[in-house]
Amino acid sequence: MKRSPWRAMLSDLRIQSSAVRVAVLFIDGVGIGRKDPAINPLAHREHLLSCFQDAPSPPLPHGGLRVSVDTTFGVAGRPQSASNQTAILTGDPAPALIGKHVLGYPNAPLRGLMAERSIVRRLISAGRTATFANAYPAPYLEAMGVPHRDTTSPPEFTIPPEARRKVKPSAAKLAFTAGGVPLRTLDDARAGDGLTPDITGDAARAHGLPVPSRTPEEAAGVFWHVAARADFTYFEHYQADEAGHAQDLAAALAALDTFDAFTRAVVAARPADARVLVCSDHGNVEDLSTRGHTVHPVPVLYFGPPSTEVESFSTVADVGRAVLRWLGVE
């Protein structure tokens, strides 16, 4: 039987070193809830992220470490994406600094914090390299006013002027923009040099976007191809949070199954000198009895050389701080 080129790439990566030093796989909206299959899709499977308040968690492969961290920063209210993703990507307690949780997209105070304190900006300033593995349609990035790589393909769609005002950049896009790193387009996804946020490309194709279909294992091969040329690589996946808001068990299981298979393949192919962190920003999908976010802690997973400091993580901001420390940037 003919061997898949992506399977061959993963096999080679298991025995080769790489330029990558730290990789973060981010998944939106996955917290630590009760092991109740009626409301928690993570109770249906033994996922890497299946950890519970009231039951033991399955052991992690490859010597992985799992810790539980706070998402509230002592600020009243439910944790939100804009402020907590800013915390992850600055290493700073963003909700505490601005005095509130901010949903959706970063507001002016968070944008200011990101422009000044983005871990990507600090890495680049210190002579390190960083890359965002996600790929997006060029018209979408242009509407946000964020830089992107050159593209030779015709625009996938046109965004009307009145709609462009509603298109806002996420925290991750702002973090890389602050560092002057152009974002990937669908040309990169088609060339095997970037990933659609849904990993497989199914969601993008359902919207009529011309992207390849990939298995999670093939996507892991693309990820390490991208990561081989950077000191820091970031990937974000947000379908689980969308399923949580929709209270859609089937969609939640599909998103979590895909992310889990992808993460397992990424970790299995991890070069010996690379550190991989898996994290979320707040809870949501672990409790489908509500449409809103939860105040639950979230899991952070670590795979790599022994690291006692991961055990001392206390909030999601520790993820960003660890990236800086591991790459020698303070």
Disulfide bonds with the S-S distance in Angstrom:
none
